[in-house]
């Protein structure tokens, strides 16, 4: 579970933080995909939404969670990247 979570007051009434619920109920690939999607979203819009530093910070948070998640996964669970050429 992500350990470097920022405190978000609008989640105070929840028993579990949404990010923790997602990590525990998604498959590893689903959770990985969710984090990657959030990173892409915040990085691709940061110059256009009016809150560039906030969006970059959010992308950084999701990237930290992805790094933490990947550090806890066995190497055998890392899926191949379909966009990379295989060495011959």
C-alpha positions as CSV (number, residue, x, y, z in Angstrom):
1,X,0.0,0.0,0.0
2,X,1.3,3.5,-0.7
3,X,3.1,4.9,2.3
4,X,3.7,8.4,1.1
5,X,0.0,9.4,0.9
6,X,-0.9,13.0,1.3
7,X,-3.6,13.7,3.8
8,X,-6.8,14.6,1.8
9,X,-9.6,15.8,4.1
10,X,-12.4,14.9,1.8
11,X,-11.6,11.2,2.3
12,X,-11.7,11.4,6.1
13,X,-15.1,9.8,6.4
14,X,-13.9,6.7,4.5
15,X,-12.7,3.7,6.3
16,X,-10.1,3.1,3.7
17,X,-8.4,5.5,1.4
18,X,-9.5,5.0,-2.3
19,X,-5.9,4.4,-3.4
20,X,-5.6,1.6,-0.8
21,X,-8.9,0.1,-1.9
22,X,-7.8,0.1,-5.5
23,X,-4.5,-1.5,-4.8
24,X,-6.1,-4.3,-2.7
25,X,-8.9,-5.0,-5.2
26,X,-7.3,-4.5,-8.6
27,X,-5.0,-7.0,-10.2
28,X,-1.4,-5.9,-10.3
29,X,-1.8,-5.1,-14.0
30,X,-5.0,-3.1,-13.4
31,X,-3.4,-1.1,-10.5
32,X,-0.2,-0.5,-12.5
33,X,-2.3,0.7,-15.5
34,X,-4.3,3.0,-13.2
35,X,-1.2,4.6,-11.8
36,X,0.4,5.0,-15.3
37,X,-2.8,6.6,-16.6
38,X,-2.9,9.1,-13.8
39,X,0.8,10.0,-14.5
40,X,0.0,10.5,-18.2
41,X,-3.1,12.6,-17.4
42,X,-1.4,15.0,-15.1
43,X,1.8,15.4,-17.2
44,X,-0.1,15.9,-20.4
45,X,-2.3,18.7,-19.1
46,X,-0.1,20.5,-16.6
47,X,0.6,23.5,-18.9
48,X,-3.0,24.0,-19.9
49,X,-5.2,23.7,-16.9
50,X,-4.1,26.7,-14.8
51,X,-2.4,24.7,-12.0
52,X,0.9,23.5,-13.5
53,X,2.8,22.9,-10.3
54,X,-0.1,21.2,-8.6
55,X,-0.6,18.9,-11.6
56,X,3.2,18.1,-11.7
57,X,3.1,17.3,-8.0
58,X,0.1,15.0,-8.5
59,X,2.0,13.2,-11.3
60,X,5.0,12.9,-9.0
61,X,2.8,11.4,-6.3
62,X,1.4,8.8,-8.6
63,X,4.9,8.1,-9.9
64,X,6.2,7.6,-6.4
65,X,3.4,5.1,-5.8
66,X,4.2,3.3,-9.0
67,X,7.9,3.1,-8.0
68,X,7.0,1.8,-4.6
69,X,4.6,-0.8,-6.1
70,X,7.2,-2.0,-8.6
71,X,9.8,-2.3,-5.9
72,X,7.6,-4.8,-4.0
73,X,6.8,-6.9,-7.1
74,X,8.9,-9.9,-8.1
75,X,10.8,-9.4,-11.4
76,X,8.9,-12.3,-12.9
77,X,5.6,-10.3,-12.5
78,X,6.8,-7.4,-14.6
79,X,4.9,-7.6,-17.9
80,X,6.8,-7.2,-21.2
81,X,6.5,-3.9,-22.9
82,X,4.8,-4.4,-26.2
83,X,6.3,-1.1,-27.5
84,X,9.9,-2.2,-27.2
85,X,11.7,-4.2,-29.9
86,X,12.9,-7.6,-28.7
87,X,16.6,-8.0,-29.0
88,X,17.8,-10.6,-31.5
